[in-house]
Structure formats: structure tokens, C-alpha cells
Amino acid sequence: MNKKIYFSLVIVTLLLAACKSKPVIDEAKVLNTAGIAAVGPYFTVDHKGNSVLCWSEQDGKDSLYRLKYAVYDQQKNEFGKAVTVPSSVGCGVSAESMAKIAFKDDGTVVAIFAKRFPTEKNPYAGAIYYSMSENEGKSWSDAKFLHSDTSHTYGRSFFDVTKLKDGELAAVWLDGRFGKSIRGSALFFNRTEKGKGFVTDSCLDKGTCECCRTDLLSDKNGNLHLAYRSIIFPNALSGKQVRDMVYKLSKDNGQTFTPAKLISNDNWEIEGCPHSGPSLAVANHTLRAVWFTAGGSSSLYGTSAVDSGFRQRNLITASGRHPQMVALTDGKTAMVCEEVEEMEHETMKMDHSKGGMMKHGPAGMSKIILRILKDEIPEKTIALTDGMQADNHAVLTTVNNGLLVAWVREGAKGSAIYYAGLKQ
């Protein structure tokens, strides 16, 4: 029997002021979806400031996935009618490279998604596409390539998108176009122009890890913060390969970026793909980062930026994987991840010349844990699930004075979206 997938959503309402009261979780409700499976939850915000959830949903008629999204109604405490992006049919569903929706300030909706080239010898060969709607999803443009190089022989994936200060959009992705001339993938950047889609791409770095989520964040001052996992050969390790997190900054809407700077000197020696990217947030005017590494010990760590670079890493949890973080209004951050008592982290060997776009295998039983962090130190820990299900790859966003949290649940009872309230 094939495993089907639960797509679980919890609506978490938190009083962000610190208190000692025990959280109260309302009874979970189920929201039916038309498809037979839903994966890849991702949160964004529309041009009106509404929270938007998007996901990829499998259609029972042809078993293909399509990108969908729905706007959250804060008054009704529920999501509105789902909108489908027609050209996304057959999109990829990698948990670290989910399809995404973004909104320009003028209301233009932009959908970004990856697809494989099924007839190529390279099993990872594929492209990243985008489609636009200027009438709130009623009609869509034909899909176009996000990248200028459209060769079918290698992979492109693990993309992220953010809105710039000028109301346009910027995107980054991992690209295999340099083939066997470099180890790993290359990091590329593109942005939209007024009245247009994405225009001209540029290479920001070469020699990046092929299959970890990238994180592109625009702060209130218009600065672009970019984090990703790079392949590094430290002199102290006699040329051995490590895969650690690095950071770039742009203060001019992506025209230029600073050289890559190590977020943490983890020295994780690994010849495979960790499948776990970083997450950034700007809280109290300070850039903060969380990530997974097995450099030293397999754990989630956090740090914050200073003028000279980044502070020494702080251990958050030794059992967490796939962290995602947002800033709260009181200067703290909220982080969600999946956790089990003993988890062997998934890695994959792959040919570095081919780039990457892949699908994860089934997840094990795990809890979804929410933590409130103050200066990267856990101040409050809340279990959103009991660890009796295969819950994984949680994401979150802020709404009113609280949070929305979503994750994937893999099971054998079909597909469903669950939502519930949590107050404290």
C-alpha cells in the first residue's frame, strides 16, 4: 500500500509576553481538500497584508501535483477558497524546495515551481518556472523559465523568494549549469521589474551544497539577507570537504552582494546532502539564524550577527531537524522544527555535476515543537503534536498577536488539513 500524506495545519495564538501559564490547545478541526495528498506548506503575505498559505496538492484524476494557495481570514479563523496555478501541473514536491507564491506591491501574484525533465538521463535534470496573475488568480500567464540558461541536462531547484523594498520580487536558487567544472551547485539571483516578470539572472556563488533549502529575507530597511549551505575546504582540515552555513548581504536591492561569510565554523565533514537549510529572522534590529549541523554533534543551533560577523553558536536542541523561524514583535523569535528522541539524519550521495531536484523518502514518527527564543536561548517550549505521527517540515508565520504553524503529516488514512488554536 502506498503511503498517503497528511498535510496538517495548526493555528497557534500566543500571547507573546512571557508568562508561566500552561498552554491550552483547542480541539483540532479538519479542513477537507479536493486532492488525495497535500505537501510543501509555505507561508507568505499578500499585498494587502493578509497571511497566505500555499501547498502542492495531488489530483486523484491524474496523480499529478499542482500548486495551490488560500488567503487566511483572521475574522473567521479559517482559510478562503483555494486558488490553483494551472501551469504548475506536475510540479516537484521536495520538502526542502516546495513551490511558492509571492505578491508584488501592485497585487500581481507570482507562482514559482520546479519540474523535472522526465526524458533526460540525469534523474535530477529539471527547471524552475514562474507564472503570473494580475487579477487575483482568476487567470494566469504561461509558465516561463526563472533562469536564462534553459539546458535540459542538469538540475535547478531549492529556491526562495522575497519582496523587495520597491515592491518587486527577488529570487535565489541552486543551479547545476556549470556541470563538472565545479563541485556542487552554483547560487543564482534574479528579480522582477515593474510590469514585467523576472529579467536577468546573475551568479552569486559557486560550490554550494546541492540540496539544502536557501533562505532569502528582506528586512524593514530594504536590506536583503541570504543564507545557504556552502562547500568549504578549510586549510586546517588538509583540504577535507565541509558543508557549513554562510551568509551574504545586499543593500541595493540585489545589485551587489557582500562576499560569503561563515555563520558558524561547524566543520561538518560530509560527502552527501544534508537536506536541511537555514532560517533567518530580523528581531530587535538584529539578524538571527538557526540551522542544523552534525559538525560537533547533530543538533539545531542558533546565533546572531554582530559587526565582526556572528556570535558563537548556541545549542537549541539536540533532537530537532528542519528549523524555521520568524521574528516576534517583542524582539524574540519563534522557531518550529520536528523532533524525536533519536533521529538519524537523512543524507544522500549524488553526483555533484548534476545539480539537484529530488523527493524525500517517508519520515519517521516525530513531534512538531514550537520554541520561543530570546537571544537564541529557548524561553518556552510547546509540543504541538504528540510524536505518534510522521510529522515533519513545519513552517510558520505571524498573524495578529500570534502565529500560524503548518507541517506535513505522512500516514495511511488519506489527506487532510488540520487546524486548532493554542492559547497561553
N, C-alpha and C positions, 0 to 999 in steps of 0.2 A: 504493500500500500504506500503510495506517495505521501510524504508529509505535506500537509497544507499549512498555511501560515495565518496566525492571528496578528492583527495589527491593533495594538492596544493604545488607548489614549486615556490619560488621567488629567483632569483639570485640577490643578493644585492652587488653592487660595491660601496664601500665607500672610500673616501679619509680620512684617519684616522687622519690627522691633524685637529685640531679644527678650524672651520670656521663658519660664520654666514649666509652662503648662504642657501636658501631653497632647500631641496632635490627635484630632478626631477625624477619621476618614469616613465620609458618607458612603452609602451603598453604591456600588458601581452600577452604571447603566450601560446598556448595549445599543449601539447605533448600527443598523444594518447597512451594508453596502451592496451594490449590484454585482460586483465581481466575486470570483471564487478565492482570491487571495489579494492581500494588500501589503506592500513592503515600502521601505525607504521613506519614512516620515521626515519631513523637513519643514521648519517654520520660517516665515518671512513676514513682512509688514507691507500693506498696500499703500497707495498714495494718499489715502485718507486716514492712515494711522491704525487701521484695523489689523489684528493678527490674522494670518492666513496659514493654513496647513495644506501642504501638498504631499502626494504619495504616488506610487506606481501601483496600478490595480490590474490584476489578471482577469481577462474576459473569458467566461465559460464557453463562448461560441467558437473562439479560435485559439484559446490558451495563450494569447499574446498580452503583454503588459502595455498599458497606456498611462501617461502622466495625467493626474487629476489634482484639482485644488478646490478648497472651500474657505469662505470667509467666516471668521468667528463672530457671532452675535453676543456681545457682552450682556445685553439685557436679558436675552433668553437663555444664556449659558449653554449655547449649542452652536454647531456649525450650519451654515446655509447649504443650499443646493450645490452639489459638486459640478465643476466645470471640467470637461475633458479636452485635452490638446490633441486634435486628430492626427497630426503628423508624427506624434510620438509613438505610434503603434510599433511594437517590437523593441521598445527601449530596454536598455540594460538595467539590472536591478542590484548591482553591487552595493552592499551596505555601507561601504566607505565612499561610494561615488553615486549617490542617489540623484535622480532627476530633480530639477529645481525650478521654481517660479520666482520671478523678481518683477518689481514695478518701478518704472520711471516716474519722476515727479509729475509728468503730464498725463499719467494714467495708463500709458502704454504697458501692456503685460508682456513679459518676455519669458518664454519657456526654454530651458536648456536641458538637453538629454543626450545620452550616448547610445550608440548602436554598433553592433558587430558587423563586420563584412563576412558573411557566412561562407562564402566560396573561397576564401583565402587559405593558404596553407598555414599561415601563422594563426593559431587559435585565439590570439589576443588582438588581432587586427580589427580596428574599428575607428569611428569618428565621433566627434561631438557636434551636435546640431543645435540650432535655435529657431524658434518660430515666434512671431509677434501678433498681438491683437490690440487694436486701437478702439475697440468697442466693448470692453469688459468681458472678453472671452466669447462673444457671440460669433465671431468669425476670426480665422487665423491665416497668416501668411504661409506660403510654402516653406518647408524647412531649408535652412541654409547652413553651410559649414561655419563653425566658430573660428576655424583656423584657415590660413591661406594655403597651406600645403594639404592637398587632398589625396595623396597617395593611399592606396588600399593595402599596403604591405606591412603596416605596423600599428601599434595601439596608441590611443589617446583617451584619457579618462581622468578621474579623480580631480574634478573641477569644483570651483566655488565662485560665487558671485556676490557682489555687494553694490549698494547705491552710493554714488559719489556726491560730494557736496553740491555740485552743479545740477543734480537731478538725473544725470545719466548713470549708466551701469558699467561696472568693471568686472572682468572675469579672469581667472587663472586656471591652468590645467597642466597635467603632466603629459608630455608628448614624446613619442619614440622616433621622431623624424630623422635623428642623427644616426640611427641604426647602430652598427657595431663600432663606430668611431669613438664612442664614449661608453663608460659604464653607467648603467641606469638610464633614467629618462632625462628630459630637459623640461624646465619650467617656463611656460609661456604666459603672456599677458595680452589682453585685448580690452577695448572699451567701445561703448556706443557713442554716436554723435547725435545731435539734435535732429529729430525727424528721420533718423536712419538707425540701422542695426549696428552690429559690430563691424569695425572698419579695418584696422591694420594691426596685426599681431606682432609681438616682439619677444625675444628670448631673454629671460631674466637670469637663468642659471642653468648649468649643465651638471650632470652627475647627481641626480636626485633619486631617492628611493622610488620604485616604480608603482607602488600600490598602497600608499597611505593617504588619507584624506588631507587636502590642503585647507588652510583657513585664511580667508581674506576679510578684513574688518575695516570699516570706515568709522572714525570717531566723530564727535560733535564738532571738532575743529577742521574736519575735512582731511585729516591725515589717514593714509592707507597703511594698515598693519598687515603683514603677510608672514605666516609661519608654515613650515613644511619639514619633512624629514629628508635630510641630505646624506649622501655617501661621502665619508671623510676618511682620509688616510693619515692619522696622527704620526708625527715623527717618533714620538715616544713608544709607539707600538710597532716600530720597524715595518711600516707600510701595511699593517693589517687593516682590513676594512671595518669601519664602524658606521652605524646609522643613527645619527643624533639629530635633534631638532635645531633648526636655525630660523633666523628672523630677518626680514627686510622692511624698510620704511620708505614711504613716498609722501612728500609734502606738496606735490604739484599734480595731483590727480592721475598719477601713474606715468607721467612723462619720464621721470627718473626714479630709481630706487637706490638705496644705500647698498653697499656690499653685504653679503650674508654674514650674520653674527650668530655665534653659538648661543642658544638659550641655556643650555646646560652641557657641561663636559661629562656626559654619561659614559662615553667609550663603550657603547653596546656593540660588541663584535658579533655580527650575524651575517650570514651569506644568503639569507632569504628575505621575504617580505613580511613585515610585522602586521600589516592590515590594521593599523591604529594610528590615526593622525592627531595633531594638536588641536587645542581650542583656546581662543583668545577672548579677552574682555577688557574694557577700559572702565575701571571703577575708581572713583575719587581721584580722577585725573591721572591715574597710574595704570600702565599696561600690565596685565596679568596673563599668565599662561599655565595650562595644565596639559599633561601628556603622559603616555605610557612608555616605559622603557624597562628592559631587562639588564641594563648596564648597572651593575652593583647588586640589584635584586629586582625581581619582576614586580613592579609597583606603579601606582599613579603618583606623580609628583606635581608640585606647583612652585611658581616663582613669580617675581615681579621685576619690572625694569627699573634701572637706575641710570644715572648719566653715563657711567662707565660700562654699562652692559646689563647684566641680570644678576640678581642676588643668588646666593647658593640655594639649591633646590630644597624643598621641604616635602617630606613624605606625607601624602594624604591618606592612602590606603594601599595595603599590600595585596588585596584581592580584587581590585577594580580593573575594568577594561573599558575602552572606547568612551572616554570622558567628553562631555560637552558642557560649556559654561556660559553664563550670562551675568552681566552686571546688575546689581540692585541699586535702588535709589539712596540707600544709606551708606554707600561706599563698600559694602560687602559684595560677594559674588555667590551665585548658586551653581552647583555642579551636579549633574546626574551621570551615572555610569551603571554598568552591570557588574554584579559581584557574586562569587561563590566562595566557599571556604577553601577549596583547592581547585585552581583552574590552570590548565596547561595552555599557554598562549598559542594561537594558530599562526603558523608561518608557512610560506610557500616558496619553493625553489622555482625560479623562472629564468629564462634566457634574457639577460639584460638588454640585448639588442632589439628586443621586440616590443618594448613598452608594455603597458598592462591595461587590461579591462577584463575583470573576472567576476565570478559569482561565489559567494561564501557557501561553505557546507553548513549542515544543520548545527545549531547552537545547543549547548548543554543547559541543564537546569541552572537558573541564576536569578538573583534578586535585582530589581531596579532600585537603586539607592539615591536619594537626594541629600546633598550636604550644603549647608550654609557655611561659607568660608569667610573668615576675617583674616586678611593678610596671609592667605593660603593655609591657614590653620583651621581645621574643622571646628565649628562652634556648635553645630546642631546636625544630627544625622537622623534621617527619616526613611524607613523602608517602605517603598510604595507597592511592592509585591512581596509574596511570602517565600519565594525561591522554589516553589513546587512546579513552576512552568519554565519553558525555554524562552525567557525574556531577554532581549538584547538590543543594542544600538539605540539607546534613548537619546532624545533631543528635547530642548526646552526653549521657552521664550517667556517674556514678562507680559502681563496683562493686568490693568488696574494696579492694585497693590499686591498682586500675586503672580503666579506662574502657571504656564501650561506645559505639561510634560507628555511626550509621546514616545512609544517604543514598539518594537516588533515582538510578537509572541508566536512561536512556532509550535504547532500542535496537530492533532488528527481529527478535530471536530469541525473543520471548516474555517471560514474567515469572519472576523468580527472586529468592530471598533468599540472599545470600552472607554467610558469616561466616568469620573467620580470627583467629588470635592474633598479637599483636605484642609481643615482649619486648625489653627492653634492659637 
